[in-house]
Structure formats: C-alpha cells, structure tokens
Amino acid sequence: MRITHVDVEDVRFPTSLTADGSDAMNKDGDHSAVYVVLHTDGTAPDGSPYAGHGITFTTGRGNDIVALAARQQAQMLVGLDVAEMSADMGGTYRSITEDTQMRWLGPEKGVVHLSLSAVMNAAWDLAGRLAGKPVWRLLADMTPEQLVDVADLRYLSDVLTRDQAIALLRAKEAGKAERIAELERTGYPCYTTSAGWLGYSDEKLRRLCQEAIDEGYRHIKLKVGANLEEDIRRCGIAREVIGPDRILMIDANQVWDVPQAIEWTSALAPFDLLWIEEPTSPDDVLGHAAIKRAVAPVGVATGEHCHNRVMFKQLMQAGAMDYCQLDAGRLASLNEIVAVLLLAATFDVPVCPHAGGVGLCEMVQHVSMLDFVAVSGTREGRITEYVDHLHEHFVEPVTVRDAAYVPPRLPGYSTRMRPESVAEFRFPDGPYWAGRLATP
C-alpha cells in the first residue's frame, strides 16, 4: 500500500460572529484548519479506503498560506510505502524537516512549521489506522527505544541525551498496564475555557460558569488583558459562582510587557489564581522567568506559541514556566511533542496542553494520555484544556464525561473531518463563504 496523492483544504469557521475564541490578542478570529488528507491505494477491513487526516490550527486570514506550504511538504510523502513509513516515523519526519530548500523558510518556526504539523499529523493518523490503534496507544505500546527514535532530540543533548531519554522511559515501564486501566476507568482530567472568552457578556460568563460547575468541572479559565477594571469584575463574577474550593486560571494571550504583566497579575492575585497564562511575548524567556519570580505563588503557564522544542528547553532551563502548554498544531506533530514531553519529565514540569482551537482537543487528548502512561507516569498537577465548540465537524469527536477526556478507542489521531463540513466551510468557494463573500 502506497500514498498515491494528497488533498489540502483551507477550512474556516465563522467563530468571530459569536466571539467564541475571543481574547485580548485575538478579538475576531475565525477558527480555521489546514486540513491534509494522505490518500492511499489500500482498503481498510471495513471496505473504506485507507487515508490519513491531519490538521493545524489558525485564526483565519493566512490559512491559505499555511495550506500552500503544506501542499509542498505533503508531496514529499507521495509514493511512500505506508508500512515502511509507519515503521520509521522518525525517519519520515526527518525526510521532510531536512529538505534544505523548505528549511530556509523557517527553520522550525512560522508558516512552514505549522504546515509541517498538519502533514505529519496526517501521517500519524495513517500510521494509527494501519496499526488498528488510537495514536496514544500506538505510542504507549512502543518500547523505550522505539519511542525515543520517534522523538526529535536535535539541539537538546546539553540537557537530554538519547541514553537519558531511554533511561527515563524505562523507569516508567513498570505500572504502564495499571495506568492504562486507570485511564480507561477514569479518563484524563480537563478544565474548561468555554465560559471565559473575553467577548462574552457578564451574564453569559455567569451562566456558563454555573453550567461548568453543573457538569463537574473544578478548573475554569478566563481570558484577561484588555481592561484591568473589567478583569477584576469578571474574575469576581467567576469566583463568586464557582466558590472558594474550585480552581481559577487566567490567560492574557501575550498582550503585556513584563512590568505590566507583574502589575496586572498582582492585581488579580487576590482571586486565588492557579496560573497566569502567556503573560508576555512567547519568545521572551527571561521575561517569563522574571514574571514567575515576581507573581509567585501564582504560577506561570506558557507554550502554545513556542515555536519548537528548543524554546521549551530554554524556558525550562531558565526556570521560566510552572506549566508546559505545548500545542499540537504548532509543534511539528508527535515527533517534536514527544521530545517536549521528555524535556518536561526531565525538568519535572507538568504538561497541561493548550487546546483552544478547532481540532486541538481531538489531538491533545492523545498527548496527555501518552504522557501519563509512558513518560511522566502521573496526572498529579496536570490538567488538559477543553473547549466545547466545533467538535461536531469531526468524525470521531472527543468525549468528555465528568470533566475528563474519555480515551479514544478508534484507530488514528481523531483528526478526520466530516466531508460535509469541509465542503460547507472550505474557503473561499464553499457554500458558506461563497455566500458571505458575495453579500455586499
């Protein structure tokens, strides 16, 4: 069975109309996906064609640029034997990342890194489907050596060598079966951001906080950073509704300079915050470290806009993060994600993935479950984001029960979108956008 051709679609959802996803930095985003499908000449046991489906996340304009880069990269996989590709996903990843002409456009950041994520996510989805396993289980079932060979450990050997990574994973081998059984029984804990988008009214904030409590959530996150007085009022509403025993987090989405982040977070600290997320530029390692020292015991969470594993290494080396919020659509798929999980375990930093965008929940559930089963071996101090919108566009959407992700059981990476959704919201010629763009 070989990969025969590739489809890449620019799919955009009009979330700006309802302020879903709104924050201090992204006030009017339309949550969007570059959707990559790797087609093969093979047929699955149920008679359907074998294909791999991958996405990355953007907020609208420019999604077409990422899609163009993804087409270039995905073409490198056409003609590959699927079994051989799946047996060497580390080599498959390197075959794309080491292309010298595409590499010049990054390297390992920006558009070509976002596009690489979509392409490799599709390859991993295909590998999971071929193995008949959800991706979290495919990776968790690997030997330590196999899992390390997946990971991109380049530029990390000053803090993490291949031998050290293997030793770390070997130390977690005992108890894997018990952790898988526990995961199947209780799921992986999540928090909700759905109540706290910045564009929501106070009434909607109050109502959604109460609904979150009624659904069993103990952790709720609010967007902040546009106006301090309004943030004080909104945090007061949330704390009033959720009570003193539940956990409140805030997210500034990078809008502050370092002194402002310290001042603003300190003003909101009386609301008993677990963390301030993305308090300043995601590139400012030393700024994050200064904020972390100044606002403790409020923790600093960051990572959704970290370009690559090297930035995570530096943030951890500098003691600049309390919570690692990797993004499954920004890092170069699971090859780089596994490297970050290994770094986080080395530095004892809890991994709490970001999932505030279309398809991210579908992917990060696999990441957190892999971390628990095979890498960190614990869920203590860890909580994964959940946002309750746009899941209806996926064939295998996430299931959350009692504020916990239910482990996916179907093969793949949970990234296959419904054909009718792709057709409807394809930009610019799908019926939704064609009609909207035609309206004066």
C-alpha positions in Angstrom: 0.0 0.0 0.0 1.4 3.4 -1.0 0.4 7.0 -0.6 -1.0 8.0 -4.0 -2.0 11.6 -3.8 -2.7 14.4 -1.3 -5.6 16.8 -0.7 -5.1 20.0 1.3 -8.1 22.2 2.2 -8.4 25.7 3.7 -11.3 25.3 6.1 -12.6 28.3 8.2 -15.4 28.5 10.7 -17.0 31.9 11.4 -16.4 32.0 15.2 -15.9 35.7 15.1 -19.7 36.1 14.8 -20.3 34.7 18.3 -17.0 35.8 20.0 -16.1 32.1 20.5 -12.3 32.1 21.0 -12.0 35.8 21.7 -9.2 37.1 23.8 -7.1 40.2 24.3 -4.8 39.4 21.4 -7.3 37.7 19.1 -10.5 39.7 19.2 -12.2 38.5 16.0 -10.6 35.2 14.9 -12.4 32.7 12.7 -11.1 29.4 14.0 -9.6 27.6 11.0 -7.8 24.5 9.9 -5.4 23.5 7.2 -6.7 20.0 6.5 -4.4 17.5 4.9 -5.6 14.1 3.6 -3.0 11.5 2.5 -4.7 9.1 0.2 -3.5 5.5 -0.5 -4.3 2.7 -2.8 -5.2 0.5 0.1 -8.6 -0.6 1.5 -9.4 -0.9 5.2 -11.1 -4.0 6.6 -14.5 -2.3 6.6 -14.1 -1.6 2.8 -13.3 2.1 3.1 -10.1 3.5 1.6 -7.1 3.9 3.8 -6.2 7.6 4.3 -4.5 9.8 6.9 -6.1 13.0 8.1 -4.2 15.9 9.7 -4.8 19.5 10.7 -3.1 22.5 12.1 -4.9 25.5 13.6 -5.0 29.2 12.6 -7.5 32.0 13.2 -8.5 32.9 9.6 -6.6 35.1 7.3 -3.3 33.5 6.2 -4.7 30.0 6.5 -4.3 29.8 2.7 -0.6 30.5 3.0 -0.1 27.6 5.5 -2.1 25.4 3.1 0.2 26.2 0.3 3.3 25.2 2.4 1.5 22.0 3.4 1.0 21.0 -0.2 4.7 21.4 -0.9 5.7 19.3 2.1 3.0 16.6 1.7 4.1 15.9 -1.8 7.4 14.5 -0.3 5.3 11.6 1.1 3.6 10.6 -2.2 4.8 7.2 -3.4 5.9 6.1 0.1 5.1 2.5 1.2 2.7 3.1 4.1 4.0 0.1 6.2 7.6 1.3 5.7 6.7 4.8 6.6 4.8 3.8 9.7 7.7 1.6 10.9 10.0 4.6 10.8 8.1 7.7 11.7 11.2 9.4 12.9 12.9 8.9 9.5 9.7 10.1 7.8 9.7 13.3 9.9 13.4 13.9 9.2 12.9 13.4 5.4 10.7 16.5 5.4 12.5 18.6 8.0 15.9 18.1 6.4 14.7 19.4 3.0 17.2 22.3 2.7 15.1 24.5 0.4 11.9 24.4 2.6 14.1 24.6 5.7 15.3 28.0 4.7 11.8 29.3 5.0 11.7 28.6 8.8 13.6 26.9 10.0 11.4 25.2 12.6 9.0 28.2 13.1 6.3 30.1 11.5 4.3 29.0 8.5 6.4 26.1 7.5 6.3 24.6 11.0 2.5 25.0 11.2 2.2 23.3 7.8 4.6 20.5 8.8 2.4 19.8 11.8 -0.6 19.3 9.6 1.3 17.0 7.2 2.9 14.9 10.0 -0.4 14.7 11.9 -1.9 13.1 8.8 1.0 10.7 8.6 0.5 9.7 12.3 -3.2 9.3 11.8 -2.5 7.0 8.9 0.0 5.0 11.0 -2.5 4.6 13.7 -5.2 3.4 11.3 -2.8 0.9 9.8 -1.9 -0.4 13.2 -5.6 -0.5 14.3 -4.9 1.6 17.3 -5.6 5.1 18.6 -2.4 7.1 18.4 -1.9 7.5 22.1 -2.0 3.7 22.4 0.3 3.2 19.4 2.9 5.3 21.0 2.4 4.0 24.6 2.9 0.4 23.3 6.3 1.2 21.9 9.5 0.2 23.6 11.5 3.0 25.2 14.0 2.7 22.3 11.2 2.9 19.7 9.6 5.9 21.3 12.9 7.8 21.6 13.6 7.1 18.0 10.4 8.9 17.2 11.4 12.0 19.1 13.4 14.9 17.5 16.2 15.3 20.1 18.4 17.6 17.9 19.8 20.5 19.8 18.8 19.0 23.2 21.8 16.9 24.2 23.1 19.6 26.6 20.1 18.7 28.8 18.8 15.4 27.4 20.7 12.7 25.5 19.2 9.7 23.8 20.5 7.4 26.5 19.0 9.6 29.2 15.7 9.6 27.4 15.7 5.8 27.2 16.5 5.5 30.9 13.7 7.9 31.8 11.2 5.8 29.8 12.5 2.5 31.1 11.9 3.8 34.6 8.2 4.3 33.8 7.8 0.8 32.2 6.6 -0.7 35.4 2.9 0.1 36.0 2.1 1.0 32.4 -0.7 -1.6 32.3 -2.2 -0.3 35.5 -2.1 3.3 34.3 -3.8 2.3 31.0 -6.5 0.5 33.0 -6.9 3.6 35.3 -7.2 5.8 32.3 -9.8 3.6 30.7 -11.7 3.7 34.0 -11.5 7.4 34.9 -10.3 9.3 31.9 -7.9 12.3 31.8 -8.9 15.4 33.8 -9.7 18.6 31.9 -10.5 22.2 32.5 -12.9 24.5 30.5 -12.2 27.8 28.8 -15.6 27.8 27.2 -17.0 30.1 29.9 -14.3 32.7 29.8 -13.9 34.1 26.3 -13.2 37.8 26.5 -16.1 38.9 24.2 -18.8 37.3 26.4 -21.2 39.4 28.4 -21.2 39.2 32.2 -24.5 37.4 32.1 -23.1 34.8 29.7 -20.0 34.4 31.8 -22.1 33.8 34.9 -24.4 31.3 33.2 -21.5 29.4 31.6 -19.6 29.2 34.9 -22.6 27.7 36.5 -23.1 25.3 33.7 -19.4 24.2 34.0 -19.9 23.5 37.7 -23.1 21.5 37.0 -21.0 19.4 34.5 -18.4 18.6 37.2 -15.6 21.0 36.3 -13.3 22.0 39.1 -11.0 24.2 36.9 -12.1 27.2 34.9 -10.0 29.6 32.9 -10.8 33.2 32.0 -9.3 35.4 29.3 -8.0 38.7 30.6 -5.7 41.6 29.5 -7.9 44.2 27.8 -9.1 46.3 30.7 -8.0 45.8 34.3 -11.2 47.1 35.9 -13.2 44.7 33.7 -10.9 41.8 34.5 -11.4 42.5 38.3 -15.1 42.5 37.8 -15.1 39.3 35.6 -12.8 37.4 38.0 -15.1 38.5 40.8 -18.1 37.0 39.0 -16.3 33.8 38.2 -15.0 33.4 41.8 -18.5 34.1 43.2 -20.1 31.5 41.0 -17.5 28.7 41.4 -16.9 29.3 45.1 -13.6 29.2 47.1 -12.8 25.5 46.6 -12.6 25.3 42.7 -9.6 26.4 40.7 -9.5 29.6 38.7 -6.8 30.4 36.0 -6.4 33.4 33.8 -4.9 33.9 30.3 -3.5 37.2 28.9 -2.6 35.8 25.4 0.8 37.7 25.3 -0.6 41.3 25.4 1.6 42.6 28.3 5.1 43.8 28.7 7.0 42.3 31.6 6.3 45.1 34.2 2.7 45.3 33.2 2.3 41.5 33.5 3.6 41.7 37.0 1.4 44.6 38.0 -1.8 43.2 36.4 -1.3 39.7 37.7 -0.6 41.0 41.2 -3.9 43.0 41.0 -5.8 39.8 40.1 -3.9 37.5 42.5 -6.5 38.0 45.4 -8.9 35.9 43.3 -6.7 32.9 44.2 -5.3 32.0 40.8 -3.6 28.8 39.9 -1.7 30.4 36.9 -1.3 33.3 34.6 -1.1 32.0 31.0 1.0 33.7 28.3 1.7 36.8 30.3 4.1 38.4 27.7 5.8 37.7 24.4 6.1 33.9 23.9 9.7 34.5 22.8 10.8 36.3 26.0 12.4 33.5 28.0 14.0 35.8 30.6 10.8 37.9 30.8 8.8 34.8 31.7 11.4 34.0 34.4 11.1 37.5 35.9 7.3 37.3 35.9 7.4 33.9 37.5 9.6 35.1 40.4 7.5 38.2 40.9 4.0 36.8 40.9 4.6 33.5 42.9 2.7 31.7 44.2 0.6 32.3 41.1 2.1 30.0 38.5 3.2 30.9 35.0 1.9 28.8 32.2 3.1 29.1 28.6 3.9 27.2 25.4 1.1 27.4 23.0 3.1 29.8 20.8 6.5 28.3 21.4 8.0 27.7 18.0 9.8 24.5 18.7 11.4 22.1 21.3 14.5 24.4 21.7 12.4 27.2 23.1 10.8 24.8 25.5 14.3 23.7 26.5 15.3 27.3 27.2 12.2 28.1 29.2 12.7 25.1 31.4 16.5 25.7 31.8 15.7 29.3 32.9 13.1 28.1 35.4 10.6 30.3 33.5 7.5 28.1 33.4 5.4 26.3 36.0 3.2 24.6 33.5 4.1 23.5 30.0 1.3 24.2 27.5 2.5 22.7 24.3 0.3 23.0 21.2 -0.4 20.0 18.9 -0.9 22.2 15.9 2.2 24.5 16.4 4.9 21.9 17.2 5.9 19.6 14.3 3.5 16.9 15.3 4.2 14.0 17.7 7.9 13.7 16.8 8.5 17.1 18.4 5.8 16.7 21.0 7.4 13.5 22.4 10.7 15.4 22.7 8.9 18.2 24.7 7.3 15.6 26.9 10.7 14.1 27.6 12.1 17.5 28.4 9.2 18.3 30.8 9.7 15.0 32.6 13.4 15.8 32.9 12.8 19.2 34.4 9.7 18.0 36.4 7.4 20.5 34.7 3.7 19.4 34.5 2.4 19.2 30.9 -1.0 20.9 30.5 -1.6 21.1 26.7 -3.3 24.0 25.0 -6.5 23.1 23.2 -8.3 26.4 22.5 -8.8 25.9 18.8 -10.5 23.7 16.2 -9.3 20.1 16.4 -6.8 20.7 19.1 -8.9 18.9 21.8 -9.1 15.9 19.4 -5.3 15.8 19.3 -4.1 16.8 22.8 -6.2 14.1 24.5 -3.8 11.6 22.8 -0.8 13.7 24.0 -1.8 13.8 27.7 -2.7 10.1 27.8 0.7 9.2 26.3 2.4 11.4 28.9 0.5 9.7 31.7 1.0 6.2 30.6 4.6 6.2 29.3 6.5 9.4 30.1 5.7 11.2 33.3 3.7 8.3 34.8 1.4 10.7 36.7 -1.6 13.0 36.4 -0.7 15.0 39.6 -0.7 18.7 38.9 -1.8 18.2 35.3 -4.9 19.3 33.7 -5.7 19.5 29.9 -7.7 22.2 28.3 -11.2 21.6 26.8 -13.2 24.0 24.7 -16.7 23.0 23.9 -17.1 24.1 20.3 -16.6 22.8 16.7 -16.4 19.2 17.6 -19.4 18.4 15.5 -17.2 18.8 12.4 -15.1 15.7 13.3 -16.0 12.1 12.5 -14.5 10.9 15.8 -15.0 13.9 18.2 -13.7 14.0 21.7 -15.9 12.6 24.5 -15.8 14.4 27.9 -17.5 12.8 30.9 -17.4 14.2 34.4 -14.8 16.8 33.4 -12.4 14.1 32.0 -11.5 13.1 28.5 -12.6 9.6 27.7 -9.8 7.7 26.0 -10.3 7.4 22.2 -10.7 3.8 21.1 -10.9 4.1 17.3 -7.7 3.9 15.3 -5.9 7.1 14.3 -5.4 10.6 15.7 -9.1 11.6 15.9 -8.4 14.2 13.1 -10.7 13.1 10.3 -13.2 15.9 9.5 -16.7 15.3 8.2 -16.8 15.7 4.4 -19.9 17.8 4.6 -18.2 20.2 7.0 -15.1 20.5 4.7 -17.4 21.2 1.7 -19.5 23.7 3.5 -16.7 25.8 5.1 -14.0 25.4 2.6 -12.5 28.9 1.9 -13.3 30.8 -0.3 -15.6 28.6 -2.5 -17.6 26.6 0.0 -21.3 27.5 0.1 -21.0 29.3 3.4 -18.1 31.6 2.4 -19.1 32.0 -1.2 -22.5 33.3 0.0 -21.0 35.5 2.7 -18.3 37.0 0.4 -20.9 37.7 -2.2 -23.0 39.7 0.2 -22.3 43.5 -0.1 
